[in-house]
Amino acid sequence: MQTGGLNDILKALLDNDNKGISNQELIRLLQKIENDATEIYHAKYSLDDKIKFNIDCDNILKDTNLIGRQSANSLESIRKSIKKNLHLMPENLKEIFQSYLTQCIEGNFSNDT
């Protein structure tokens, strides 16, 4: 299953009402992914940067580039956080993110936008 880059996935999920999860639950999940990614990033690289998506708590898109400008190291941390949080996702979301992670491993993305 070709899912697109992370930015495309997040845009599609936030724009789609038929994803098996409310937008509030999705925002909480994305915030957990941000927080876990930040912890992973701090532990591995000893940097104090906060990994943050461009989504506010009212689900208003602040930017069309939802993952923002991330370094390769922060994208790696985001991927590890997504993998860590797969068990919290409904099956349809889990499939989307597992496909994304598989494509990243296979090198199908030159970037995540």
C-alpha positions in Angstrom: 0.0 0.0 0.0 1.5 3.3 -1.1 0.7 5.9 1.6 2.7 9.0 0.7 5.0 10.9 3.0 4.2 11.7 6.6 3.0 15.2 5.7 0.6 13.8 3.2 -0.7 11.2 5.7 -1.3 13.8 8.4 -3.1 16.1 6.0 -5.3 13.3 4.8 -6.1 12.1 8.3 -7.1 15.6 9.5 -9.2 16.2 6.5 -11.0 12.9 6.5 -14.0 12.2 8.8 -14.0 8.4 8.0 -10.8 7.4 9.8 -12.2 5.5 12.8 -10.9 8.1 15.2 -12.2 11.6 16.1 -10.1 14.6 15.4 -9.7 15.2 19.1 -8.4 11.7 19.6 -6.1 12.1 16.6 -4.7 15.4 17.9 -4.0 13.7 21.3 -2.3 10.8 19.5 -0.2 13.2 17.5 0.7 15.1 20.6 1.8 11.8 22.2 3.9 11.1 19.1 5.5 14.6 19.4 6.3 14.1 23.1 7.7 10.7 22.7 9.7 11.7 19.6 11.1 14.6 21.7 12.1 12.2 24.5 13.7 9.9 22.0 15.5 12.8 20.3 16.8 14.2 23.7 18.0 10.7 24.8 19.9 10.0 21.6 21.2 13.4 20.6 21.3 15.3 23.9 19.6 18.3 22.3 16.8 20.3 23.9 14.8 20.9 20.7 11.0 20.2 20.9 9.6 18.2 18.1 6.3 19.8 17.2 3.8 19.4 14.3 2.1 22.4 12.8 -1.3 21.6 14.3 -3.0 23.4 17.1 -5.3 21.9 19.7 -8.4 23.2 17.8 -7.4 21.1 14.8 -6.7 24.3 12.8 -3.9 23.8 10.4 -1.3 26.4 11.0 0.6 25.5 7.9 0.2 23.2 4.9 3.5 21.6 5.9 2.2 19.8 9.0 5.4 18.1 10.1 7.2 21.4 9.8 10.8 21.7 9.0 12.5 18.7 10.6 16.1 17.5 10.5 16.9 13.9 9.6 17.5 13.1 13.2 14.1 14.5 14.3 12.4 12.5 11.5 14.1 9.4 12.7 12.8 10.1 16.2 9.3 10.7 14.9 9.4 7.4 13.1 10.5 5.6 16.3 7.7 7.3 18.2 5.1 6.3 15.6 6.4 2.7 15.9 6.2 2.9 19.7 2.6 4.2 19.6 1.2 1.8 17.0 -0.6 -0.1 19.7 -2.7 3.0 20.6 -4.1 3.3 17.1 -7.2 1.9 15.5 -6.5 -0.8 13.0 -7.0 1.4 9.9 -4.5 4.0 11.3 -2.1 1.4 12.3 -2.1 0.0 8.8 -1.4 3.4 7.3 1.5 4.1 9.7 2.9 0.6 9.4 2.9 1.0 5.6 4.6 4.4 6.0 7.3 2.9 8.2 7.8 0.0 5.8 8.3 2.4 2.9 10.8 4.4 4.9 12.8 1.3 5.6 12.7 0.3 2.0 14.0 3.8 1.0 11.0 4.8 -1.0 11.1 8.4 0.4 13.8 10.9 -0.3 12.1 13.1 2.2 8.9 13.0 4.2 6.9 15.8 2.6 
